[in-house]
């Protein structure tokens, strides 16, 4: 990993912590897959865009309806629990 890429990831992590008021270190709890039968969504202000079959890193189980996740492009956002499947 180059120095430029490392600094970009650190910047994205700081922006995530500020936007979602997340304190502490960012650690992946588990990985889950978006249901292949789910409809694809574009995302929004704090929602993560969904693609069928995509594998996401779970950062935090926020409540009974949403999970805070990170995708392969290191973008963060909320995902509905109803469309997530365990690996």
N, C-alpha and C positions, 0 to 999 in steps of 0.2 A: 504494500500500500504506500502510495507516495505521500509526501508531506502535505501537498495541496488537498488530496482526498481526505486525509486524516483531519485537517483543519475544517473542511467542509462538513464532515460528519459531526465534529464537536459543535459547530455552529448550529446545525440542525437539532442536535440534542438540547442545546441551551434554549432554542426557540420553542421546542416542545415543552420543556419544563416551565417556561414562562406562560405559554398559551393555555396549558392544562393545569397550571398551578400544582405541578408534580414536584415533590421534594424527595431528595435522596438520590441514590444511583439508579440508573435504568437497568433493570435486569429482566431477562426473559423467563417467565414462569413456565410456559409450555408453548407448543405449537398446535394450531388448529387449522382445519381446512374449511373454506367457504363451500357450502352445499352446492354440488354440481347442478341441482335442480332449481336453485334460487335464481331470481331475476337479477341481472346486473344493474348496479346503481352508480350514479356519477359521483356521489359524495356531496359534501356541503361544507359549511364553515368548520365544523369539528368532526364531521363524519368522514370515514375513509371510503374511497371509491371501491366497489366490490367487483371482482371478476370471478366467474364460476371456477371452482376447483383450485383457487389460489390458496397457498399456504401462508398463514400469518403468524407472527410472533405475538404471544399474549403478554402484555406488560402488566395489566391490572384487571382484576374482575371488579368492576365498579359497582354494579347493582344487578338485580335479577333480569334486567332487560338489555344491558349493554356491556361490552367488553372493550377495554382500551387496547388497541393493537398497533403493530408496525408491519408494513408490507416490505417487499423485497427492494423497493426504491427508497427505503428508510423514511417513508412518510407515515405519520402517526394520525390516529383518529379513532372514533368510536364505531363499533360494529354491533348490530343486533345479535343477541345470543341465539335467536331462533334460526339464523342461517349458518351457524357454526357447527362443525362436526369434529369430534376428537380424532386424532390420528391413531 
